[in-house]
Amino acid sequence: MWHSDIGGGPISAKRKLTLVLQLSPSGDYEGGTLEVMPGAQVLEASRAQGSVTVFPSFMLHQVTPVRSGVRHSLTVWAHGPAFR
């Protein structure tokens, strides 16, 4: 489901950057592709183990359903002052 990582809460409103680290080898699962929508186009993030995708937390993104196997990733948010 398309979403952004910024919300109305006191913590999520201060998120600036989203970082997603791929932990699983891409051959361990089917589906599970991180998609980011910086505008009218949809970009697919690298599925290579160890790759990092960084994007503004307000940007729409989703992970497609994992059809088989297991996908592990680590998500980190960089925080800062609220957007004006």
HUQUI-V553626 format. One record per backbone hydrogen bond with DSSP energy under -0.5 kcal/mol. NH is the residue of the N-H (numbers start at 1). CO is the residue of the C=O. If there is no record, write none. Layout:
# HUQUI-V553626
NH&CO  NH&CO
This chain:
# HUQUI-V553626
3&61  5&57  6&57  13&9  14&11  15&12  16&78  17&78  18&55  19&76  20&53  21&74  22&20  22&51  23&21  23&72  24&72  28&25  29&26  30&68  32&65  35&62  36&43  37&60  38&36  39&41  43&36  45&34  50&22  51&48  53&20  55&18  57&16  59&56  60&37  61&3  62&35  64&33  67&30  67&65  68&30  70&28  74&21  76&19  78&17  79&77  80&14  83&13
